[in-house]
Amino acid sequence: MSLLKRIPDGALSAGYFAGFLTCIALLGAAYYFEYALYLEPCPLCIVQRIATLMVGIGCLWAFLGRNTQWPLRLGLLFTSASSVFGAWVANHHVTIQNLPADEVPVCGPGLEYMIETLPPSELITTILKGDGSCADVSWLFLGLTMPQWMLVVFLGFLVVSVVAVVRVWSR
């Protein structure tokens, strides 16, 4: 616990803002892959973008509330919860990508069509299940797919935000 107390408050505040900027960069990269490299996102990719946005909002919330206890705590808890959600979605995506070809789910209708035709509860359930397009691996970096990298990112945000929560709550 004494190691956590050695971290200066200014470093934590800079870390909250750095987390926000990291999320902005990740979303920018996602849109670059979609619009410049023409890699069409699957439903689980879209959900991971939403989770990334949520983590970024949590980091910004923590940064803006850094001088008051409860806004800071709530921002960090929101960041942690969003990181858990993002890690769950990314892990589910990785699982689908690693299924044998005969077990890959069937491709469903496009996301726009589902948004127009399905009620909200069914839309969310359908999107979170993923489909055959989620099994496609269209990009690798250092041997990892995009969902694998996002799993690493979300787990990193989770560890850092939990450490920050422990630090803030111990004051």
C-alpha positions in Angstrom: 0.0 0.0 0.0 2.9 2.4 0.7 3.9 2.1 -3.0 0.5 3.4 -4.0 0.9 6.4 -1.7 4.2 7.3 -3.3 2.5 8.1 -6.6 2.1 11.9 -6.7 -1.4 13.2 -7.2 -0.2 15.2 -10.2 1.0 12.0 -11.9 -2.4 10.4 -11.3 -4.2 13.4 -12.8 -1.9 13.3 -15.8 -2.7 9.6 -16.1 -6.4 10.2 -16.2 -6.0 12.6 -19.0 -3.5 10.3 -20.8 -6.2 7.6 -20.5 -8.7 9.8 -22.2 -6.3 10.7 -25.0 -5.5 7.0 -25.5 -9.1 6.3 -26.0 -9.5 9.1 -28.5 -6.4 7.7 -30.4 -7.9 4.2 -30.3 -11.2 5.4 -31.7 -9.3 7.5 -34.3 -7.4 4.3 -35.3 -10.7 2.4 -35.6 -12.1 4.9 -37.9 -8.9 5.0 -39.9 -9.1 1.2 -40.4 -12.7 1.6 -41.4 -12.6 4.6 -43.8 -9.0 4.6 -45.1 -8.2 0.9 -45.2 -11.8 -0.2 -45.9 -12.0 -2.8 -43.1 -15.7 -3.1 -42.3 -16.3 -3.4 -38.5 -18.4 -6.4 -37.3 -21.0 -6.0 -34.6 -18.6 -6.8 -31.8 -16.1 -4.3 -33.1 -18.8 -1.6 -32.8 -19.5 -2.7 -29.2 -15.8 -2.5 -28.5 -15.7 1.1 -29.8 -18.6 1.9 -27.5 -16.7 0.4 -24.6 -13.6 2.4 -25.5 -15.7 5.6 -25.6 -17.1 4.7 -22.2 -13.6 4.1 -20.8 -12.5 7.5 -22.2 -15.5 9.2 -20.7 -14.6 7.6 -17.3 -11.0 8.9 -17.6 -12.2 12.4 -18.5 -14.7 12.3 -15.6 -11.8 11.3 -13.2 -9.6 14.0 -14.6 -12.3 16.7 -14.3 -13.2 15.5 -10.8 -9.7 15.0 -9.6 -9.9 17.6 -6.9 -13.1 16.3 -5.2 -13.5 12.8 -3.7 -16.8 11.5 -5.0 -16.6 12.7 -8.7 -13.1 11.2 -8.8 -14.2 7.9 -7.2 -17.3 7.7 -9.5 -15.2 8.4 -12.6 -12.7 5.7 -11.7 -15.4 3.2 -10.9 -17.1 4.0 -14.2 -13.7 3.4 -15.9 -13.2 0.1 -14.2 -16.7 -1.1 -15.0 -16.4 0.0 -18.7 -13.0 -1.8 -18.8 -14.6 -5.0 -17.5 -17.3 -4.7 -20.1 -14.8 -4.0 -22.9 -12.6 -6.9 -21.8 -15.6 -9.3 -21.8 -16.7 -8.2 -25.3 -13.1 -8.4 -26.7 -12.6 -11.9 -25.1 -15.9 -13.1 -26.6 -14.7 -11.8 -30.0 -11.4 -13.6 -29.6 -13.3 -16.8 -28.7 -15.4 -16.5 -31.9 -12.2 -15.9 -34.0 -10.7 -19.1 -32.5 -13.7 -21.4 -33.2 -13.3 -24.2 -35.7 -14.8 -23.3 -39.1 -17.8 -25.6 -38.6 -18.7 -23.9 -35.3 -18.6 -20.3 -36.4 -22.0 -18.6 -36.1 -23.9 -17.8 -39.3 -23.6 -14.2 -40.6 -26.6 -12.2 -39.8 -28.1 -9.1 -41.4 -26.2 -5.9 -41.4 -26.0 -3.6 -38.3 -28.0 -0.8 -40.0 -30.8 -3.3 -40.8 -30.9 -4.7 -37.3 -31.1 -1.1 -35.8 -34.0 -0.3 -38.0 -36.0 -3.6 -37.5 -35.2 -5.0 -34.0 -36.5 -3.8 -30.7 -33.7 -2.5 -28.4 -33.5 -5.5 -26.1 -33.2 -8.0 -29.1 -30.8 -5.7 -30.9 -28.4 -5.6 -27.9 -28.6 -9.4 -27.5 -28.0 -10.1 -31.2 -25.1 -7.7 -31.4 -23.4 -9.1 -28.3 -23.7 -12.7 -29.6 -21.6 -11.8 -32.7 -21.9 -13.5 -36.0 -19.8 -15.1 -38.7 -18.3 -11.7 -39.8 -16.8 -11.5 -36.2 -14.7 -14.6 -37.0 -12.9 -13.0 -39.9 -9.3 -12.0 -39.1 -8.5 -9.1 -41.4 -5.5 -7.5 -39.6 -2.6 -8.7 -37.5 0.1 -6.7 -35.6 2.9 -8.6 -33.9 0.8 -11.8 -34.3 -2.3 -10.5 -32.5 -5.7 -9.6 -34.0 -7.5 -6.4 -33.3 -9.8 -8.0 -30.6 -6.7 -9.5 -28.9 -5.1 -6.1 -28.8 -8.3 -4.6 -27.4 -8.4 -7.3 -24.8 -4.9 -6.2 -23.7 -5.9 -2.6 -23.7 -9.1 -3.1 -21.7 -7.2 -5.3 -19.2 -4.5 -2.6 -18.9 -7.2 0.1 -18.2 -8.8 -2.2 -15.7 -5.6 -2.7 -13.7 -4.7 0.9 -13.8 -8.2 2.1 -12.8 -8.4 -0.4 -10.0 -5.0 0.7 -8.6 -6.3 4.3 -8.8 -9.5 3.4 -7.0 -7.5 1.7 -4.2 -5.3 4.7 -4.0 -8.1 7.2 -3.9 -10.2 5.2 -1.4 -7.2 4.8 0.9 -6.9 8.6 1.4 
